[in-house]
């Protein structure tokens, strides 16, 4: 461990134990944010750099993360600063080839490295260790899957890092299979050897009720959705038209079935599209509020190219009623009770000198939250990803986050782009404007606080809506994830032991 820079970071027993295990074979390290996954990777890298002439490859999903990890490696390891290089798609292939030749540690994005392996500008046999950051991405056709298989063939040691792989055994098995994982190391805040280092995160839920004005609008939308479901059931594509039993996933699963039944299913395809629109409108109403619903409804009429489904919605007399009511409520300043509670929570935190991230699913909601908080006299900025209609480039995102880090503003309002892949400063409070059903996203968002000091998370939930269902789903999945990991850890251990016994 002589290459570990003295005083760069506190060496903890659980990190040393995890690094020792990782040196024995391909390892999936599951550890919450702030407990030091990167430091464990540095410990393993330090040992291999001191004992092998080969290089280290540190893969991350995005350029900002690659730059962040390169910075950490320079801080943690006694190696020439210029020998730690960042390789991304923005660098020409020829220049990347030169960088590989001179580097001791390469931090790069998987797509660029995959391309260089395929074109034989690079061989993974040059590396003694390949680190896969955010390893839960190693599924399907993502570049991690290809590079994991190549790593196994090259004989390189694999260390996969994640705070949240999945609650699904089949997905964790796929990750382990793709990356050649032989052992799973799990550390949680409640472990005895970790407890003294983990910062406390207080998690609270704030429940609000849908007011009568929104309930009345929802009744109209549910009536229209019910008619669509009844039609699909009549045509033989749904077994039940019960609103309580039908969700977006079920409706999406009908598309390939209907596509196979063309031309008979033309009418049903249009009905399905109408149903999806009504379901989305209900989601907006329940979780986001009047402004979001109004933008969606009026946006249907403003579309240049209107499908048969959209034309049918516009021709329905209830469409005009919905638009008129939402417009009246919007102009009257009516808002979802979550918006009011969000302002109170964030305002109180900022006035107490705390930094805050507010997560919201929809871009329109992000903009509205920013507008509302700015109107309260708070210093607010929004962080969104790149999309077809604009958004922010990685350079713009980086500049914004540096300003946030320098206390240039107090509140960051963000979409899912801030969950992973960016170097987000730790904050005192994380607010979920709506719950998420994914245990991975729950853990990633929660990990934005409680790093250097204790933090808080508040999740806003509308009672009796999908919000409430998502809250309990994500919590149940997180619990299941831990149970699944423990089970698979034991399974891999038994498999390894059996192999050793057969060999002896």
N, C-alpha and C positions, 0 to 999 in steps of 0.2 A: 504493500500500500504506500510505498515511498513516493509515488507520483501524486498522491493526494495532497493538495495545498494545505498547509497547517493554518488553522484558524479560519479557513474559508466557511466552514459550517460545523455545527456540533455533531459529533459522531455518537449515534445512539445505538444501544445494544440490538434493538429490533431491526434496525437498518443493516447492521453488520451481519446479523443472522440471516436476513433475507438475501444479502449479497453472497454469503457463503453457500446457500442453497442454490442460487442462480448459477454459480460456477460449476455445479454438478451436472447440468444438462438444461435443455430447453425449458424455460420457466415462464409461466403467466403470473405476474405480480399484480394482485388486486389490492389497492390501497387508496383510501380517501385522499382528496386533495389536501395539501399542506402537511402530510406526514412524511414526504420526502421520497417519492418514487424516483425522481431524477437523481437524487443523491445516491440512492442504491445503485442506479445505472452507472454513476460516476465511480463508485467503489469497484464494481465489476470491471469497468473500463480501465481503471488505474492498475488493477492486478494484471490484466491481459496485455496492456501496453508495456508493462515492466518485464513481462515474461515471454512476449512474442513479438517478432518484427512486423507482424501484420497490423492492418489499420482497424479502426472502429467505424461502423456505419450507424448513424442515429437517424431513423426515419420518423418524420412527422407529417400529418395530413396537409399542413399549409405552410406557406413561406414564413408568416409571422412566427409560427411555432418553431420552425427550423432555426430562425434567427435567435429566438429566445433560448433554445437549447444549446446553440453554439456559444452564446454568451455565458451560460451556466457552466459549460465544459471548460471555457477559458478561466472562469473564476475558481472552479473546483480542482482543476488538475494542473500539475507543473509540467506544461508542455509549451513549446513555442506558440505564441498567440497566432502567428500566421499559418500554423499547421492545422488549425481548426477552421474548416471552410464550409460555407453554405452553398449547396447546389440546388438550383430550382430551374423550372422551365424557362425563366427569363434570361438564363445564361445560354449562349450558343453551345451546341454539342461539342465543337472543337475546344472551346474554352473549358467546358466541364471535364473533358478528357485530361487536359493539362492540370486541372485542380486535383483530380483523383491521384495523379502521379506524385504531387507534392504534399498531399495531406496526410496527417496521422489520424485525424478525426474528421469524418464527412457527415455533416448534418444536411439532410435533403428531403425533398418531397418524393413520395413513392412513384408517381407517374414519370418523373424525369429519370429516376434511377432504373425503373423498369424499361424505359425506352433505350437507355444506354446498355443495359444487359442484353436486350434483344438485338441491338445493332453491334454487339460485341466490342463496344468501347470500354466496357467494364465487366469484370468477372467477380462474382461474390467470393471466390476463393481468395481474394486479396484481403479479406476481412476475417479477424478472429472473433468478432462480436458484432451482431446485428440487433439493434434495439428498435422495437416497434412501439412508438408512442401512440396513445389512443387506440390500443390494439383491438378494441371492440369493432373496429372497422374491417377487420380481416375476414370478411364474408363475401360470398358472391364473386363478382368479377372485379372487385376493387383491387388495386395494384398490390396491396399487402398479401393477398392470397397467392399471387404468382411469385412474389419475392420470398415468401415463406417457404414455398416448395423449392425454390432455387437455393435458399439458405441451407436447407436440409442436405441437398445434393453436394453443396460446397464444403460441408463439414463445419461451418461457422456456428458458434454458440448463439442461441436466440434468447433474448430477454424481451418479453412483451409486457407493456405497462398499461394499466387502465384503472380507473376508479369504479367503473361500472360496466362489466361485460354484457350481461343480459340476465333475465330471469328464466329464459328458455334453455333447457338442457341441450336441445339440438343445436342452438346457435353457439353455445359455449363449446360444444363438441366440434363444431365446424371451425371455430377460431383455433382451437387446440390442434385439430387435424391439419389446417392450412399452414400453421406456423411450426409444426413439429414439437408441440409442447409435451413434456414428459412429467412435469410437476406443476402444481398450483400452490402459490404462496399467498395467503390471505392475512391482511392486517386490518383491524377495525379499531375505532376509538375506544371501544370497551375492553380491548385486550389489556391484560395486566401490565405488560411491558410497554404499552403505548399510552395508557391512560394519563400518565403524568405529563405527556407532551401535547396531547390533543387539545385544541382550544374548544371551549364549549360553544355549541350553536343552539340557540333557543329557537324552537320551531313552533309557530302558532298558526291557527286558522281563524279567519274572520268571516263569519257567515252573514249574508244579507238576504233579505226577502225581496222577491219580485213585486213591485207595486201594482195596484189594480190596472193602471194605464197600460203597463206592459203585458199583463195577463190577458187583457182584452185583445190586444194585437196578436198575441200568441194563439189565442183561440181561433182567429181567422186563418192564420197560417196552418195550424194543425188541421183545420177543416179541409183546406185545399190539399194538404199532404195526404190525409186520410182517403180522399177521393182518388188520388193517384194510386195509392196502395191497393184499394179495392179493385181498381181497374186491372192492375198487374196480377192480382190474385185471380180475378175472373178469367184472365187470359192464360192462366196456368203457370205463371212464372213465380208466384209467391204462395207459400203454404198458409201464411197468416198475414192479415192486414192490420194487426194490433200494433198501434203506435208504440206501445211499451216494449215490444219485442223486435222492432225493426230499427236498425242503426245504419250509419253510412257504410260500414264495411259490408253489410249484407247487400245493400243496393249496388255497391261497386262490383260485387261478385256476380251480379246479374248480367253485366255488360257482355262478357264473352259468351254467355249462354244465349243471349238475344242475338248477338252477332252471327252465331251459327244458324239461327232460325230465320234469317232474311230470305225472301221478302215478307214472309208472314209476320215478322216481329216489328216491321217499320213503325206501326202505331205505338207499340209497347216501348220501343226505344225512345220515342218522343215523350211518352208518359214518364219513363224512368228519368229522363233529363229534367222534366218538370219537378218530379219528386226530389231530386238532388238539390235543385234550386230552393225549394221550400224548406228542406231540411237545413240547408246552409243559412237561410234567412232566420230560422228559429234559433240556430246556434248563435248568430250575431245578436239577436234580440236578448236572449237569455244571458249571454256571457259578456257582451260588449256594450249594448245599449242602443238608444234611439239614433244617435248620429251614424253609427255603423250600419244600422238597418236602412236608414234613409239613403245613404250613399249607395248601398247595394241595389235597392229598389229603383232609384232614379238611374243608376248605371245600366240597368236592363234596357231602359228606353233609349239611352244614348248610344248603345252599340250600333256601329255602322252596319255590320252583318248580323242579322237576327235569325236564329234557328226557328224551326217550327215550334219548339217548346217555348221559347221566349215570346214569340208572337201570341201563343195561346195564353200565356200568363198575362201579357199586356191587354188582351181582349177581354179578360175576365173582369166583371164589374167590381170585384173585391180588390183588384189591384189599385184602382183609383182611390178607393176608401182607405187602403193601407198607406198610400203615399200622402193623402190629405191629412190623415191623423198623425203620421210621423213628422210631417212638416210642421204642423201646428205645435206639437210637443217640442220639437227641436227649436223652433223660433221662440217658444216660451221659456227656453232655458231648462227644460226637463232633462234629467240625466239619470243614468243607471246608478243605483245606490252604491255600487262598487267604486265609481268615480269619486263620489263625495268622500267615502271612507279612505280611499287611496290618498287623496289630497291631505286629509287629516294626519294619516300615518306618516307620509313623507315629510310634510311640513314640520311636524313635531320632531322628527329625527334630524332634519337639517338645522332647525333652530337650536338643537342640542349639540351641534357641531359634528354630526355624523355624515358619512358619505353613503350614498344609496344607489342601487341598481334596481330599476323596475323592468321586469320582463313582461312583454305582451305578445300574443300570437300574431295579430294582424298589424300590418303597417299603418293602416288608418288609425288604429287604436294607439299606436306609438305616437303618431303625430298629434292626436287629440290629447293624450296624456301630457306630452311636452307642452302643448299650448296652454293647457289648464294649469300646469305647475309654474310655467313662466308668468301667467297672469297673477299667480300668488306671490310673485316677487322672488322666486327661487331661481338659481342659476342651473339651467337644464340644457342638455344636448341629447340628441338621439343617435343611436348606432344601428344601422341596417345593412344588410348585405347587398351585393350586386344582383340585379335582375334585369329582365328584358326592358323594363320601363325606367331604368335608371338605377338609383341606389348609390352606394358608396364603394369606391375602389379600395383595395387593400392599403394603398398609400394614404387615402383619406381616413380610413379606419385607424391606422397607426397614429396619424397626427392627432386625431381626436382623443385616442386613449392616452397619448403622452400628455395632452392638456389636462385630462382627467387626473392622471397621476400627479401632475404638478398643482393640483387643487384649483385648476382654472374654472371648474364648475363643480357643483355638489351632487347632481343627480344625473345618472345615465339611464336613458329609457331605450330599451333594446329589444330586438326580435331574437329568435333562436341563434342568430349569428354570434351572439356573445356567450353561448353555452360552451363552446370548445373551439380550438383552432386559432384563438387570439390570446395575446398576453394581456389579460384583463387585470387591472389593479384590484387588490383585495378591498372589500368595502365593509362597512359596519352593519348594513341592513340590505337584504334582498327581498323585494316584493314581487310575488307572482300575481299579475293582474287576473290570471285565471289558472287553474291547476292544469297539469299535463298528465296524460295517462302513462307515459313512459318512465320506467324506473331509472333509465340511463339519463334522461333529460332532468329528472328531479334531482339526481345526485350531482350532475354537472352544474346546474344552476345553484344549488345549495352550496357547492364548493367555492362559489365566488366570495363567500364570507368565512370568517373563522380561521384565517391563516395565521397572521401575526398575533391576533388577539381575539377574544370572544366576539361572536357575531350573532345576528338575529335573522330569521326568515319568517315572513308573514305571507300566507297564501289566502287570497280573497276568493270566496266561494259563494255562488248564488244557490240558495237552498232549492231542492226539488228540480234541479236541472242537470245537464251533463257535467257541469262543474263538479257537483257533489260526487257523481259516479267516478270521474277522473281522479279525484282526490284519493278515494279509497282504492281504486285500481293501482295507482302508482305506489302507494304504501304497501299494498299486498305483494306487488311484484318485487319491490325492494327486499322484503322479507324472504320471498321465495328465492330470489337471486342468491342470497347468502346461504340458504339451505342447500340449493343446487350446487354451489361452488364447493361447499364442504363435502357433499356426496361425491362429486367428481374428483375432488382432491384425494379422497380415500380410495376411489376406484383406480386412479392413476398410480397411487402408491402400491396398491395390491398387485397391479399389473407389473409394475417394475420389480417388486419383490419376487413374484412368480418367475419372471424372466431370469433373475439372478440365480434362483434356486435351480432352474432347468439348466442354466449354463454351468453351474458348479457340479 
